[in-house]
Amino acid sequence: MVIIPARLSSTRFAQKVLYPIMGIPMVVLVARQALQVDDVVVAADDERIVQACEAHNIRAILTKKTHLSGTDRLAEATEILGLGDNEIVVNVQGDEPFIEPEIIHAVRNLLAQTPSASIASAFRTIDSTQAQDSNFVKVVVDKDGFALYFSRSPIPHGAETYYGHLGIYAYRVSFLRHFCTLAPAPLEKIERLEQLRALYYGAKIAMVKVQSNSFGIDTEEDLQRALQLQQKEG
């Protein structure tokens, strides 16, 4: 199952998950991409999101407004939906309307095929300019494809090739619920990257390399750039 955490409030782009793209709310476009892979539920913090989703035949549930992260919202959604401990859920961000279904499929399958991993995610090659941008999270992996570290800084230092992390995660429900009980890690607080909590407490994150042009929409300028990319690709 794919669960899309969706929060109405946004500092840089007001109510962005409801922003119409080609006449369709952004979060609905995300859900339509994910529906090409699996069942989808939008976990919303506001009734307006639920109503927008239901108007387009997308299943949505209402969760608490008090969650500090999408991961916490995801965990509550698994409780509401009554999902079993061994079920796999994929967390797709509600602000990535052009995420490729192939990436969702790859991340879900990687976790299903990797019993030693608690989480699966994805990465892609980025250029040196993107590597210098703190908004592009970088990742380094070991010889078996497990994440060693994530950073907003260019890592490893002096590399010829950098890998950018995509903000999509697959979890087994039991680990997801456990993760949300753990105290934030010191490295997580420094980098402002929640996935470092998992590594800090010894969990393994399996990574799959993909090709992708998708990215999160944080500003209206991001949206215009994404639309231009889509038009260029035809």
Secondary structure, DSSP 8 states (H G I E B T S, - for coil): -EEEEE-S--SSSTTGGG-EETTEEHHHHHHHHHTTTS-EEEEESSHHHHHHHHHTT--EEE--S--SSHHHHHHHHHHHHT--TT-EEEE--TT-TT--HHHHHHHHHHHHT-TT-SEEEEEEEE-HHHHH-TTS-EEEE-TTSBEEEEESS-SSTT-SSEEEEEEEEEEEHHHHHHHTTS---HHHHHHT-THHHHHHTT--EEEEE---------SHHHHHHHHHHHHHH-
